[in-house]
Amino acid sequence: MTDAADRAATLLAEHRAAIDRLDAILVYTLAERFTRTQAVGRLKAEHDLPPSDPAREELQIARLERLAREAGLDPAFAKEFLAFIIEEVIRHHRKHQS
């Protein structure tokens, strides 16, 4: 391998290691988030509250879109991502109400 190819291989390995660390952070962050939202679901079930809160969801989506723009992330992607998470959270909340 040439020096340029060696440097490219090293750089590629560094980027991949960083991506692996970030993936782990995402997984553990989502796990913590779902732990919290499941606690909310149990609380809602105990107090006979609806599993979804459309007004809060709207605020959260707008907040995430703003954060995405600030971070240089596509707001449409962020909105889709949060919508997916909210759907899963509501599914969990409904399970608590059964």
N, C-alpha and C positions, 0 to 999 in steps of 0.2 A: 504494500500500500504506500501511496505517496504521503508526504506530510499533510497536504490538503485533505486527502481522504481520511487520514488518521484524526485530524482536527474535526472534520465533519462527523465522523463516527463518535467521537467523544462528546461533541455538542449534542448530537442526536440522543445519546444515552443520558445526558444531563436533562434535556427537555423531557424525555420519557420518565425519568425518575421524578421530576417535578410534577408531571401530570399524574403519576401514581400517587404521590402525596396529596395532591388536590382532590383526587377521586376519593381517597380515604377520608379527607376532611368533609367532603360532600355527604358521604354515607353516614358518618357519625353525626353530622349536623342534622341530617334528615331524621335519623333515629331519635335524637334529642327532641326535635320538633314534634315528631309523632308521639313521643312520650307525653309531652305537654298537651297536645291536642286530644289525646285519649283521656287525660285527666279532665279536660274541659268537657269532653263527651260524657264522662261519668257524672260530673257536676250538673250538666244540663239534664241528664236522665233523672237524677235525684230530685231536681226541682221542676220537672215536667216542662222544660224549655224546648223549643224546636231544635232539631239537629243542625239546621242551617240558619245563617244570619245574613241575608242578602245585602243589607246595608253595610255591614262590616266587610263582607267579601268585596264589595265594590271599592270601598276605601283601601283595602289591602292591595287590590289589583292596581289601582291608581298609584299607590305608594311604591309598589314594586316597579311599575313602568318608569316612574321618576328616578328611582334608584338605578335602574338599568341604564337609562340615558346618562346619568352622572358617571356610571362605571364604564361607559362605552360598549354596553351590551345591547343587542337588538331588543327594544321594548316589546315587540310582538312576540318574540321568543320567550321573554320573561313572563309575559301575560299568559301564554299557553302553558308554560311550566307551572306557574302558580295555580292556574285553573285545574290542571291535573292533580296537584297536591290537594287543593280544596275539595275536589271530587272524592278523593280517597279519604280525607278527614271526615266528610259528611257520611260516607259509607260506614266508617268506624263509629261515628256518633249514633247512627241508626241502629247498629248492632247493640249498643249499650241500652237502647230504649226497648229492645225486644224482651 
